Amino acid sequence: MTDNETLLYNSLKGLYLLETSDTHTVVSDLMGLQAQFANYPKASLQIRASDYRPEDPFRELVKIWSHRGTMHLVPEDELGLHLAALDNIGPYVDGYWGISRAEAEYWAPFLEDQIGQGNTTRDGLKTACARAGMGEELLRQSFYGWGGLIREMVCRGRIVCGTGTRKEYFIPKAVVWMDRDTARREFLRRYFEHYGPATVYDCRYFFGNWKKKDMDPLLHELLPELICTTFDGKKYYSFHEPIRDAVLPECVLIPGFDQLILGYKDRDRMIDRRFLRELTNISGIVSPSVLVRGRIRARWKLAGNEIVVTAFDRLLRKDEASIRRKAREVFGMQGKQVSFL
């Protein structure tokens, strides 16, 4: 195997793209599934979870703003771990999102009470706040799509977002808190356990919202425990010796915003640089993709009863056949067909 093939095989194995496990284990070890689009984490579990149930794919999971600053599904019983790593424990910051601390501390209990009574939708809560006297500007700031009071409440474990496509909020089970660095140490261990072999730069990229001055002492504390292997002149770290004598699968379907893509700053192990813009557009959307013979060479999407594959360059007939086989394996393909562009 080449260096890139060795790195890729070990990533596929660690990220449950070769062998499945139960939903909780997968989501816990991967430190959440990015969930801006509901179909992406659903596809991730179809591919990775041995206990996947289409009628209830996200059971025991909740949606929060995660350590990456984006919406993720995480196990509800690990809510305290994820929130502690955010380093957002404590009183509301006065003036943050344009909301004073006094306003936040007044309206947060009101929202919790409404949700507890069953008024769980964003529109319903907004209406209730308006009727209770919340002004137009405060309404806008509190329900701002990228943050506001709702986000601050989620980041403090007072509410969680619903896992479906509706904008809903719920009261979580009791959150078991820990200190920030304990939570981050655990995340760093999981990173090198499941994403390794990876460089320090890959790790910093994955945890990009953490300040370097806070992260580096924890990294330097962990590195002596890790196995260091050099590939192409770069140092890669993992808890395991890299597997070097395996065979890469013919085809792997990769969901959008997948950990295989987001886990590394350097993506040479999986895709040619000339195709990077085909994978991630200028808006930062990471498309579902197809790994063929060790390289990402196409995008895929579900369109009604059809799976549409858009190749970055010419695919061989045997490649198209392996994509069809993999699609049948993952999705069952009842009433569906695969087409190629």
NURO-926234 format. One line per 4 residues: number of its first residue (from 1); for each residue x, y, z of N, C-alpha, C. Coordinates in steps of 0.001 Angstrom, whole numbers, always signed. Layout:
NUM = X,Y,Z,X,Y,Z,X,Y,Z | ...;
//
This chain:
1 = +843,-1197,+0,+0,+0,+0,+880,+1249,+0 | +474,+2277,-725,+1159,+3559,-663,+862,+4222,+669 | +1595,+5299,+964,+1336,+6022,+2215,-107,+6507,+2276 | -594,+7117,+1187,-1973,+7610,+1186,-2976,+6484,+1365;
5 = -2723,+5344,+756,-3633,+4209,+903,-3635,+3687,+2339 | -2454,+3662,+2951,-2366,+3234,+4351,-3142,+4183,+5254 | -2932,+5488,+5068,-3645,+6477,+5874,-5147,+6364,+5663 | -5575,+6233,+4417,-6999,+6148,+4118,-7619,+4901,+4726;
9 = -6958,+3752,+4563,-7531,+2518,+5118,-7738,+2645,+6625 | -6758,+3174,+7326,-6884,+3302,+8775,-7967,+4299,+9164 | -8161,+5356,+8354,-9260,+6299,+8606,-10602,+5606,+8413 | -10745,+4883,+7323,-12006,+4185,+7052,-12345,+3215,+8181;
13 = -11342,+2510,+8656,-11566,+1553,+9740,-11968,+2264,+11036 | -11211,+3293,+11401,-11484,+3990,+12657,-12806,+4726,+12669 | -13275,+5152,+11482,-14497,+5955,+11391,-15720,+5122,+11006 | -15622,+3813,+11189,-16754,+2891,+10987,-17283,+2892,+9555;
17 = -16391,+3073,+8591,-16790,+2997,+7195,-16432,+1649,+6571 | -15802,+779,+7357,-15531,-589,+6922,-16355,-1598,+7705 | -16500,-1375,+9002,-17266,-2253,+9872,-18249,-1411,+10677 | -19469,-1912,+10844,-20503,-1161,+11553,-20432,-1408,+13055;
21 = -21125,-552,+13805,-21328,-744,+15234,-22687,-149,+15585 | -23059,-200,+16862,-24361,+350,+17245,-24339,+1872,+17200 | -25517,+2462,+17096,-25658,+3909,+16920,-24929,+4696,+17999 | -25116,+4324,+19253,-24502,+5083,+20339,-22989,+5062,+20227;
25 = -22424,+3899,+19971,-20967,+3788,+19862,-20437,+4631,+18709 | -21100,+4550,+17559,-20658,+5306,+16382,-20661,+6807,+16672 | -21782,+7319,+17159,-21915,+8765,+17357,-21001,+9243,+18482 | -20846,+8424,+19511,-19958,+8778,+20616,-18511,+8837,+20156;
29 = -18042,+7793,+19478,-16639,+7729,+19071,-16295,+8799,+18029 | -17256,+9130,+17158,-17013,+10146,+16136,-17213,+11558,+16666 | -17642,+11674,+17928,-17864,+12962,+18596,-18959,+13774,+17920 | -20009,+13071,+17510,-21174,+13726,+16925,-21218,+13586,+15419;
33 = -22427,+13798,+14881,-22647,+13802,+13439,-23156,+15178,+13045 | -22480,+15819,+12097,-22900,+17155,+11689,-24301,+17095,+11097 | -25167,+18042,+11484,-26601,+17877,+11233,-27299,+19129,+10734 | -26610,+19946,+9906,-27334,+21059,+9290,-28452,+20545,+8386;
37 = -28192,+19444,+7699,-29167,+18825,+6811,-29517,+17461,+7384 | -30801,+17220,+7628,-31221,+16006,+8325,-30863,+14733,+7570 | -30820,+14784,+6244,-30543,+13578,+5471,-29094,+13110,+5612 | -28183,+14032,+5920,-26773,+13644,+5982,-26481,+12734,+7183;
41 = -26858,+13107,+8424,-26604,+12170,+9524,-27429,+10894,+9405 | -28599,+10979,+8783,-29381,+9762,+8556,-28620,+8806,+7655 | -28059,+9323,+6558,-27265,+8487,+5659,-26033,+7952,+6369 | -25430,+8767,+7236,-24252,+8321,+7974,-24571,+7106,+8825;
45 = -25743,+7111,+9467,-26124,+5977,+10302,-26546,+4782,+9460 | -27169,+5018,+8306,-27467,+3900,+7409,-26195,+3161,+7023 | -25138,+3907,+6818,-23873,+3321,+6394,-23118,+2695,+7562 | -23190,+3300,+8744,-22321,+2924,+9854,-22977,+2113,+10959;
49 = -24281,+2256,+11172,-24919,+1716,+12379,-25535,+342,+12130 | -25120,-629,+12928,-25651,-1987,+12802,-27103,-2085,+13263 | -27554,-1138,+14095,-28924,-1166,+14616,-29783,-59,+14005 | -29426,+382,+12804,-30166,+1472,+12155,-31632,+1095,+11971;
53 = -32531,+2029,+12350,-33967,+1829,+12143,-34506,+3052,+11409 | -34979,+2890,+10182,-35412,+4057,+9405,-36548,+4833,+10052 | -37383,+4143,+10831,-38507,+4835,+11457,-38078,+5659,+12670 | -36887,+5397,+13207,-36410,+6137,+14379,-34879,+6147,+14379;
57 = -34261,+6797,+13379,-32803,+6702,+13230,-32016,+7418,+14320 | -32626,+8436,+14965,-31873,+9292,+15884,-32248,+9067,+17347 | -32749,+7886,+17657,-33149,+7602,+19036,-31952,+7775,+19981 | -32246,+8315,+21162,-31257,+8565,+22213,-30216,+9615,+21815;
61 = -30483,+10336,+20710,-29595,+11419,+20305,-30309,+12748,+20465 | -29542,+13814,+20644,-30084,+15174,+20697,-29238,+16049,+19783 | -29778,+17191,+19409,-29071,+18112,+18521,-28647,+19355,+19298 | -27377,+19708,+19153,-26827,+20880,+19848,-25850,+21599,+18926;
65 = -25430,+22799,+19337,-24261,+23424,+18722,-23034,+22786,+19363 | -22173,+22209,+18561,-21090,+21397,+19102,-19786,+22172,+19198 | -18717,+21424,+19528,-17379,+22003,+19646,-16885,+22570,+18325 | -17504,+22194,+17186,-17104,+22742,+15890,-17910,+23991,+15529;
69 = -18816,+24407,+16416,-19587,+25621,+16178,-20763,+25419,+15244 | -21100,+24163,+14940,-22202,+23847,+14040,-23130,+22833,+14695 | -24293,+22630,+14080,-25273,+21706,+14631,-24791,+20268,+14489 | -24807,+19531,+15601,-24412,+18126,+15609,-25418,+17301,+16409;
73 = -25572,+16049,+16002,-26282,+15075,+16818,-25281,+14407,+17736 | -25628,+14323,+19038,-24748,+13690,+20018,-25605,+12808,+20917 | -25008,+11807,+21573,-25786,+11002,+22525,-26267,+11864,+23686 | -27519,+11692,+24060,-28047,+12521,+25145,-27300,+12280,+26447;
77 = -26833,+11037,+26685,-26130,+10774,+27938,-24700,+11316,+27946 | -24252,+11920,+26818,-22947,+12574,+26781,-23087,+14083,+26585 | -24265,+14592,+26859,-24515,+16015,+26665,-23559,+16865,+27493 | -23329,+16477,+28759,-22427,+17236,+29619,-21011,+17270,+29092;
81 = -20547,+16165,+28511,-19209,+16113,+27921,-19084,+17127,+26801 | -20040,+17144,+25879,-19975,+18049,+24738,-20112,+19508,+25159 | -21012,+19779,+26082,-21217,+21161,+26499,-20036,+21683,+27313 | -19438,+20817,+28125,-18277,+21246,+28906,-17116,+21616,+27985;
85 = -16945,+20851,+26897,-15864,+21142,+25957,-16048,+22479,+25261 | -17301,+22959,+25192,-17579,+24258,+24594,-17058,+25411,+25438 | -16833,+25144,+26729,-16361,+26189,+27642,-17368,+27339,+27707 | -18631,+26970,+27851,-19673,+27995,+27859,-20534,+27903,+29114;
89 = -19935,+27365,+30189,-20656,+27262,+31452,-20592,+28604,+32169 | -21663,+28952,+32846,-21640,+30187,+33607,-22773,+31110,+33215 | -22798,+32300,+33755,-23894,+33234,+33477,-23870,+33714,+32031 | -25012,+34178,+31579,-25093,+34745,+30238,-24193,+35974,+30142;
93 = -23532,+36099,+29026,-22626,+37233,+28818,-23452,+38471,+28480 | -23266,+39512,+29251,-24058,+40722,+29067,-23805,+41322,+27679 | -24862,+41506,+26920,-24771,+42126,+25612,-24478,+41172,+24471 | -24233,+39887,+24780,-23937,+38933,+23711,-25196,+38702,+22877;
97 = -25032,+38669,+21539,-26153,+38603,+20590,-27071,+39828,+20710 | -26604,+40889,+21373,-27443,+42065,+21554,-28478,+41905,+22649 | -28276,+40928,+23529,-29222,+40641,+24609,-28519,+40894,+25939 | -29144,+41690,+26793,-28530,+41948,+28094,-28665,+40703,+28974;
101 = -27803,+40618,+29994,-27883,+39473,+30912,-29225,+39457,+31626 | -29720,+40626,+32009,-31006,+40691,+32707,-32129,+40158,+31817 | -32103,+40515,+30528,-33123,+40022,+29602,-33026,+38507,+29431 | -31795,+38010,+29290,-31605,+36570,+29126,-32093,+35811,+30353;
105 = -31752,+36310,+31531,-32126,+35613,+32756,-33623,+35716,+33043 | -34280,+36717,+32470,-35740,+36826,+32612,-36458,+35886,+31652 | -36033,+35861,+30375,-36784,+35132,+29352,-36425,+33659,+29253 | -35238,+33264,+29673,-34864,+31840,+29583,-35805,+30957,+30405;
109 = -36114,+31288,+31663,-37069,+30463,+32415,-38465,+30450,+31778 | -38856,+31559,+31175,-40148,+31605,+30491,-40169,+30591,+29341 | -39102,+30583,+28549,-39030,+29638,+27431,-39000,+28197,+27929 | -38237,+27929,+28983,-38200,+26580,+29552,-39601,+26144,+29998;
113 = -40324,+27049,+30632,-41673,+26722,+31106,-42599,+26418,+29937 | -42517,+27218,+28878,-43337,+26985,+27693,-43030,+25616,+27076 | -41746,+25308,+26948,-41358,+24026,+26366,-41830,+22870,+27242 | -41689,+23044,+28554,-42153,+22017,+29485,-43646,+21765,+29395;
117 = -44402,+22795,+29000,-45852,+22657,+28849,-46247,+22114,+27477 | -45265,+21872,+26598,-45563,+21286,+25301,-45540,+22254,+24137 | -45231,+23536,+24396,-45098,+24508,+23314,-43648,+24434,+22827 | -43361,+23533,+21891,-41982,+23189,+21558,-41475,+23781,+20245;
121 = -42366,+24282,+19397,-41908,+24740,+18090,-41364,+26169,+18169 | -40472,+26481,+17256,-39875,+27821,+17207,-40957,+28886,+17036 | -41872,+28651,+16090,-42931,+29640,+15847,-43845,+29789,+17059 | -44153,+28653,+17702,-45012,+28709,+18883,-44367,+29467,+20024;
125 = -43089,+29252,+20230,-42372,+29941,+21302,-42238,+31431,+21004 | -42003,+31742,+19748,-41883,+33146,+19362,-43202,+33883,+19588 | -44292,+33228,+19242,-45619,+33819,+19461,-45887,+34025,+20943 | -45536,+33025,+21759,-45759,+33129,+23201,-44945,+34268,+23799;
129 = -43703,+34428,+23353,-42860,+35515,+23864,-43432,+36881,+23478 | -43915,+36996,+22253,-44502,+38263,+21807,-45727,+38608,+22642 | -46566,+37622,+22890,-47774,+37859,+23699,-47422,+38235,+25129 | -46277,+37740,+25616,-45863,+38027,+26989,-45100,+39342,+27101;
133 = -44913,+40053,+25980,-44326,+41381,+26040,-42909,+41515,+25527 | -42350,+40468,+24909,-41000,+40599,+24352,-41059,+41499,+23123 | -40205,+42517,+23079,-40217,+43469,+21984,-39701,+42872,+20682 | -39978,+43578,+19589,-39641,+43061,+18259,-38147,+42819,+18094;
137 = -37307,+43764,+18553,-35867,+43602,+18401,-35345,+42435,+19234 | -35842,+42290,+20451,-35415,+41189,+21306,-35902,+39849,+20740 | -37076,+39843,+20144,-37564,+38633,+19472,-36595,+38220,+18365 | -36180,+39197,+17582,-35275,+38900,+16480,-33955,+38354,+17001;
141 = -33417,+38960,+18063,-32139,+38512,+18604,-32264,+37159,+19299 | -33351,+36941,+20001,-33512,+35694,+20749,-33660,+34491,+19834 | -34324,+34689,+18694,-34597,+33581,+17781,-33744,+33667,+16511 | -32634,+34383,+16602,-31720,+34506,+15471,-31235,+33119,+15049;
145 = -31246,+32843,+13757,-30986,+31495,+13263,-29627,+30933,+13632 | -28597,+31794,+13732,-27254,+31313,+14033,-26885,+31489,+15502 | -27833,+31853,+16329,-27469,+32022,+17726,-28618,+32558,+18544 | -28352,+33652,+19259,-29382,+34244,+20081,-29581,+33512,+21393;
149 = -30666,+33856,+22052,-30950,+33278,+23364,-31167,+31770,+23272 | -31808,+31314,+22201,-32027,+29880,+22035,-30695,+29137,+22062 | -29727,+29631,+21302,-28418,+28968,+21264,-27756,+28998,+22632 | -27829,+30116,+23318,-27197,+30209,+24631,-27820,+29215,+25607;
153 = -29121,+29000,+25516,-29788,+28021,+26378,-29364,+26607,+26029 | -29222,+26318,+24721,-28757,+24994,+24301,-27340,+24752,+24811 | -26473,+25754,+24688,-25076,+25587,+25078,-24893,+25468,+26585 | -25913,+25775,+27356,-25865,+25621,+28807,-26666,+24412,+29277;
157 = -27172,+23621,+28339,-27865,+22399,+28695,-29260,+22580,+29224 | -29841,+23759,+29015,-31192,+23996,+29525,-32251,+23489,+28554 | -31938,+23497,+27266,-32805,+22913,+26256,-31927,+22245,+25202 | -32540,+21409,+24373,-31853,+20823,+23220,-32763,+20982,+22014;
161 = -32171,+20901,+20830,-32938,+21000,+19593,-33489,+19631,+19216 | -34667,+19624,+18602,-35226,+18385,+18104,-34381,+17824,+16974 | -34396,+16517,+16813,-33533,+15868,+15823,-34175,+15774,+14441 | -35454,+16139,+14312,-36125,+16071,+13025,-35926,+17337,+12208;
165 = -36740,+17469,+11195,-36621,+18636,+10315,-37377,+19846,+10854 | -38311,+19635,+11779,-39025,+20767,+12379,-38116,+21489,+13367 | -38288,+22792,+13484,-37527,+23571,+14452,-38235,+23479,+15793 | -37780,+22501,+16601,-38386,+22236,+17900,-37304,+22190,+18975;
169 = -37757,+22351,+20233,-36835,+22348,+21362,-37453,+21558,+22504 | -36583,+20899,+23290,-37044,+20045,+24369,-36161,+20221,+25593 | -36695,+19832,+26744,-35922,+19844,+27987,-35159,+18525,+28065 | -33821,+18559,+28171,-33054,+17308,+28215,-33098,+16666,+29596;
173 = -32603,+15438,+29640,-32388,+14806,+30938,-31299,+15585,+31669 | -31168,+15303,+32956,-30189,+16040,+33763,-28797,+15946,+33137 | -28134,+17078,+33028,-26803,+17148,+32426,-25753,+16912,+33501 | -24845,+15961,+33244,-23737,+15683,+34161,-22522,+16469,+33664;
177 = -22193,+17542,+34362,-21129,+18430,+33916,-19760,+17925,+34348 | -18723,+18368,+33663,-17333,+18144,+34047,-16571,+19414,+33707 | -15317,+19497,+34132,-14572,+20701,+33796,-14129,+20658,+32332 | -13833,+21827,+31784,-13540,+21956,+30359,-12377,+21082,+29905;
181 = -11253,+21121,+30627,-10075,+20406,+30159,-10247,+18893,+30256 | -11002,+18418,+31237,-11293,+16981,+31306,-12073,+16543,+30078 | -13071,+17355,+29690,-13857,+17040,+28496,-12981,+17076,+27247 | -12133,+18069,+27143,-11294,+18195,+25949,-10237,+17098,+25876;
185 = -9719,+16678,+27017,-8796,+15540,+27003,-9475,+14303,+26430 | -10716,+14082,+26831,-11449,+12928,+26313,-11655,+13047,+24811 | -11982,+14214,+24327,-12162,+14405,+22887,-10857,+14183,+22123 | -9756,+14675,+22664,-8474,+14465,+22004,-8130,+12981,+21929;
189 = -8409,+12246,+22988,-8169,+10801,+22980,-9032,+10132,+21900 | -10294,+10518,+21814,-11162,+9922,+20808,-10689,+10278,+19399 | -10173,+11473,+19246,-9714,+11873,+17928,-8589,+10955,+17452 | -7557,+10788,+18249,-6429,+9974,+17802,-6747,+8481,+17835;
193 = -7753,+8090,+18594,-8207,+6699,+18589,-8912,+6351,+17286 | -9767,+7244,+16797,-10642,+6907,+15663,-10296,+7646,+14371 | -9660,+8800,+14460,-9279,+9545,+13264,-7807,+9317,+12901 | -7038,+8804,+13851,-5629,+8571,+13596,-5397,+7446,+12594;
197 = -4229,+7460,+11943,-3112,+8398,+12102,-3466,+9791,+11568 | -3128,+10797,+12359,-3406,+12185,+11977,-2281,+13064,+12500 | -2081,+14180,+11845,-1056,+15122,+12293,-1624,+16046,+13362 | -744,+16729,+14036,-1172,+17755,+14995,-1989,+18832,+14285;
201 = -1614,+19157,+13045,-2339,+20179,+12288,-3745,+19703,+11938 | -3892,+18408,+11626,-5224,+17849,+11391,-6086,+18001,+12635 | -5501,+17692,+13776,-6238,+17767,+15040,-6659,+19195,+15345 | -5744,+20135,+15170,-6087,+21547,+15406,-7204,+21995,+14468;
205 = -7168,+21521,+13227,-8212,+21867,+12259,-9569,+21339,+12726 | -9610,+20099,+13174,-10872,+19488,+13598,-11470,+20227,+14791 | -10629,+20607,+15731,-11089,+21346,+16916,-10797,+22838,+16735 | -11129,+23353,+15573,-10736,+24702,+15199,-11288,+25812,+16060;
209 = -12367,+25567,+16792,-12938,+26611,+17641,-12235,+26720,+18996 | -11348,+25770,+19289,-10584,+25858,+20531,-9388,+26778,+20325 | -9112,+27608,+21284,-7956,+28497,+21189,-6676,+27678,+21310 | -5708,+28006,+20468,-4446,+27277,+20428,-3767,+27272,+21792;
213 = -3823,+28381,+22505,-3142,+28468,+23797,-3783,+27545,+24834 | -5065,+27220,+24658,-5742,+26300,+25567,-5558,+24845,+25139 | -5461,+24634,+23824,-5399,+23275,+23282,-4000,+22674,+23344 | -2981,+23469,+23043,-1630,+22921,+22910,-1115,+22238,+24177;
217 = -1336,+22771,+25381,-874,+22046,+26575,-1510,+20661,+26702 | -2789,+20538,+26318,-3454,+19237,+26381,-2897,+18283,+25327 | -2593,+18833,+24146,-2001,+18019,+23079,-627,+17507,+23497 | +207,+18378,+24005,+1573,+17992,+24393,+1551,+17002,+25560;
221 = +527,+17066,+26374,+364,+16113,+27464,+36,+14715,+26919 | -734,+14665,+25809,-1185,+13391,+25254,-177,+12749,+24308 | +576,+13541,+23556,+1430,+13012,+22485,+2383,+11899,+22931 | +2985,+11968,+24130,+3886,+10869,+24523,+3196,+9508,+24617;
225 = +1884,+9470,+24767,+1156,+8199,+24837,+890,+7607,+23456 | +1078,+8414,+22407,+682,+8005,+21065,+1840,+7398,+20288 | +1488,+6581,+19313,+2466,+6022,+18388,+2679,+7028,+17260 | +3911,+7397,+17020,+4246,+8363,+15976,+4816,+7619,+14774;
229 = +4231,+7849,+13601,+4685,+7230,+12360,+4900,+8329,+11332 | +5965,+8214,+10559,+6262,+9224,+9546,+5800,+8743,+8182 | +4995,+9580,+7526,+4558,+9349,+6155,+4925,+10584,+5344 | +5648,+10383,+4263,+6016,+11474,+3366,+6630,+12646,+4143;
233 = +7457,+12334,+5119,+8165,+13355,+5880,+7357,+14033,+6964 | +6091,+13634,+7162,+5241,+14250,+8185,+4979,+13263,+9319 | +4843,+13787,+10536,+4588,+12948,+11704,+3077,+12773,+11909 | +2672,+11509,+11980,+1275,+11159,+12206,+1170,+10401,+13529;
237 = +69,+10660,+14267,-92,+10085,+15597,-1371,+9265,+15682 | -1285,+8193,+16476,-2444,+7325,+16685,-2194,+6494,+17934 | -3257,+5888,+18455,-3094,+4943,+19549,-2725,+3552,+19032 | -2747,+3367,+17707,-2501,+2044,+17132,-1415,+2126,+16066;
241 = -688,+1017,+15913,+215,+906,+14777,-629,+888,+13505 | -275,+1670,+12496,-1070,+1671,+11266,-1084,+297,+10597 | -2261,-96,+10119,-2385,-1329,+9338,-1875,-1030,+7930 | -928,-1842,+7453,-269,-1543,+6187,-509,-2594,+5097;
245 = -1081,-3726,+5442,-1165,-4815,+4477,-2609,-5180,+4132 | -3517,-4221,+4232,-4927,-4476,+3959,-5261,-4109,+2508 | -6496,-4386,+2134,-6971,-4062,+788,-8100,-3048,+906 | -7991,-1938,+202,-9040,-925,+229,-10303,-1453,-449;
249 = -11485,-1064,+37,-12728,-1485,-617,-12858,-857,-1997 | -13595,-1531,-2886,-13819,-988,-4231,-14575,+325,-4177 | -15538,+420,-3268,-16415,+1603,-3242,-16907,+1853,-1827 | -16952,+3118,-1439,-17551,+3542,-176,-18403,+4772,-461;
253 = -19654,+4762,-9,-20498,+5949,-99,-20273,+6786,+1155 | -19982,+8057,+955,-19661,+8954,+2058,-20745,+10021,+2153 | -21385,+10210,+3311,-22419,+11240,+3452,-21854,+12652,+3345 | -22727,+13630,+3227,-22313,+15023,+3244,-21823,+15428,+4618;
257 = -20892,+16366,+4661,-20306,+16850,+5916,-19789,+15687,+6766 | -19192,+14708,+6118,-18792,+13513,+6854,-17488,+13717,+7606 | -17324,+12923,+8692,-16111,+13002,+9495,-14868,+12646,+8694 | -14994,+11781,+7700,-13840,+11450,+6878,-13291,+12695,+6191;
261 = -14169,+13615,+5818,-13748,+14850,+5153,-13367,+15907,+6180 | -14197,+16072,+7192,-14004,+17145,+8163,-12894,+16854,+9159 | -12457,+15606,+9242,-11502,+15223,+10273,-10064,+15598,+9996 | -9771,+16094,+8777,-8381,+16308,+8404,-8219,+17616,+7629;
265 = -7187,+18358,+7980,-6856,+19554,+7203,-6285,+19158,+5848 | -5432,+18143,+5857,-4829,+17621,+4634,-5650,+16424,+4167 | -6288,+16569,+3005,-7169,+15504,+2503,-6535,+14688,+1380 | -5214,+14746,+1285,-4525,+14025,+214,-4761,+12523,+301;
269 = -5034,+12008,+1493,-5219,+10565,+1623,-6451,+10064,+873 | -7372,+10979,+528,-8649,+10526,-26,-9041,+11156,-1356 | -8471,+12320,-1704,-8938,+13014,-2905,-7785,+13767,-3569 | -7781,+13784,-4880,-6810,+14587,-5614,-7144,+16063,-5435;
273 = -6141,+16883,-5281,-6375,+18303,-4979,-7162,+19007,-6081 | -7011,+18564,-7317,-7729,+19216,-8415,-9247,+19027,-8309 | -9689,+18086,-7468,-11120,+17833,-7329,-11705,+18392,-6028 | -10904,+19093,-5231,-11390,+19581,-3940,-12611,+20484,-4087;
277 = -12632,+21347,-5108,-13760,+22253,-5297,-15011,+21515,-5738 | -14848,+20331,-6329,-16002,+19505,-6679,-16663,+18941,-5424 | -15860,+18771,-4379,-16346,+18187,-3134,-16947,+19228,-2205 | -16276,+20375,-2091,-16718,+21440,-1190,-16889,+22714,-1996;
281 = -18111,+23272,-2012,-18339,+24458,-2844,-17915,+25732,-2114 | -18072,+26864,-2763,-17588,+28129,-2192,-18381,+28538,-951 | -19556,+27947,-747,-20349,+28232,+458,-19963,+27333,+1622 | -19039,+26406,+1382,-18604,+25507,+2449,-19437,+24251,+2592;
285 = -20362,+24011,+1660,-21178,+22801,+1711,-20336,+21621,+1250 | -20220,+20592,+2094,-19470,+19389,+1751,-20457,+18339,+1245 | -20398,+18033,-36,-21377,+17154,-672,-21162,+15693,-285 | -22223,+14880,-345,-22038,+13430,-284,-21145,+13005,-1443;
289 = -20261,+12062,-1204,-19272,+11710,-2220,-19107,+10204,-2319 | -18370,+9798,-3355,-18157,+8384,-3621,-16662,+8118,-3678 | -16206,+7209,-2824,-14816,+6780,-2829,-14720,+5543,-3720 | -13944,+5639,-4776,-13801,+4546,-5740,-12330,+4176,-5851;
293 = -12014,+2935,-5527,-10634,+2455,-5592,-9660,+3409,-4893 | -10066,+3889,-3732,-9162,+4667,-2895,-9117,+6158,-3128 | -9952,+6683,-4023,-9989,+8123,-4265,-11443,+8577,-4369 | -11738,+9769,-3839,-13060,+10356,-4026,-13136,+10868,-5456;
297 = -14089,+10312,-6223,-14118,+10604,-7652,-15502,+11024,-8143 | -16469,+11193,-7219,-17822,+11572,-7647,-18612,+12079,-6455 | -19700,+12782,-6749,-20714,+13155,-5759,-21946,+12278,-5976 | -22774,+12151,-4917,-24045,+11460,-5081,-25132,+12204,-4315;
301 = -26363,+12029,-4747,-27494,+12605,-4025,-28731,+11766,-4286 | -29638,+11781,-3315,-30933,+11130,-3478,-31892,+12126,-4103 | -32516,+11730,-5189,-33495,+12578,-5870,-34733,+11738,-6140 | -35672,+11782,-5192,-36855,+10944,-5318,-36476,+9477,-5220;
305 = -36793,+8719,-6246,-36469,+7295,-6274,-35166,+7011,-7016 | -34338,+8026,-7143,-33116,+7875,-7920,-31910,+8353,-7123 | -30819,+7638,-7250,-29536,+8095,-6733,-28736,+8597,-7922 | -28441,+9895,-7903,-27746,+10522,-9021,-26276,+10684,-8659;
309 = -25410,+10131,-9490,-23966,+10187,-9264,-23351,+11106,-10310 | -22642,+12133,-9827,-21954,+13069,-10723,-20459,+12824,-10613 | -19864,+12297,-11690,-18446,+11953,-11674,-17583,+13190,-11889 | -16426,+13238,-11200,-15473,+14328,-11400,-14686,+14126,-12691;
313 = -14449,+12875,-13041,-13856,+12525,-14327,-14477,+11200,-14758 | -14012,+10639,-15834,-14639,+9445,-16399,-14519,+8249,-15454 | -15657,+7587,-15218,-15670,+6360,-14433,-15681,+5162,-15379 | -14947,+4121,-15021,-14978,+2888,-15785,-16287,+2153,-15514;
317 = -16657,+1264,-16427,-17887,+497,-16226,-17831,-321,-14937 | -16644,-854,-14623,-16538,-1639,-13388,-16722,-752,-12159 | -16337,+540,-12270,-16557,+1477,-11171,-18047,+1753,-10993 | -18747,+1975,-12086,-20195,+2189,-12021,-20885,+970,-11424;
321 = -20432,-199,-11787,-21031,-1431,-11257,-20807,-1540,-9755 | -19605,-1171,-9283,-19339,-1248,-7837,-20159,-215,-7077 | -20407,+955,-7681,-21257,+1971,-7030,-22684,+1459,-6929 | -23181,+823,-7969,-24537,+256,-7923,-24642,-812,-6825;
325 = -23631,-1667,-6727,-23657,-2708,-5701,-23666,-2094,-4310 | -22824,-1085,-4103,-22770,-443,-2790,-24089,+264,-2462 | -24709,+908,-3445,-25991,+1580,-3216,-27062,+564,-2819 | -27084,-591,-3470,-28052,-1633,-3105,-27796,-2131,-1690;
329 = -26518,-2272,-1346,-26155,-2751,-12,-26607,-1780,+1072 | -26402,-473,+840,-26687,+532,+1866,-28166,+888,+1916 | -28769,+1141,+755,-30120,+1688,+711,-31194,+669,+348 | -30796,-541,-1,-31796,-1531,-371,-32305,-1365,-1790;
333 = -32402,-116,-2217,-32754,+234,-3599,-34156,-203,-4003 | -35073,-384,-3041,-36445,-691,-3419,-37011,+472,-4227 | -37296,+204,-5485,-37889,+1229,-6341,-36925,+2316,-6749 | -35630,+2175,-6405,-34646,+3212,-6724,-33724,+2717,-7826;
337 = -33177,+3658,-8576,-32184,+3329,-9567,-31006,+4296,-9431 | -29861,+3884,-9955,-28665,+4720,-9932,-28422,+5244,-11338 | -28266,+6563,-11467,-27936,+7144,-12760,-26641,+7925,-12630 | -25924,+8065,-13743,-24608,+8705,-13747,-24606,+9906,-14682;
341 = -24021,+11002,-14189,-23881,+12222,-15003,-22418,+12427,-15344;
//
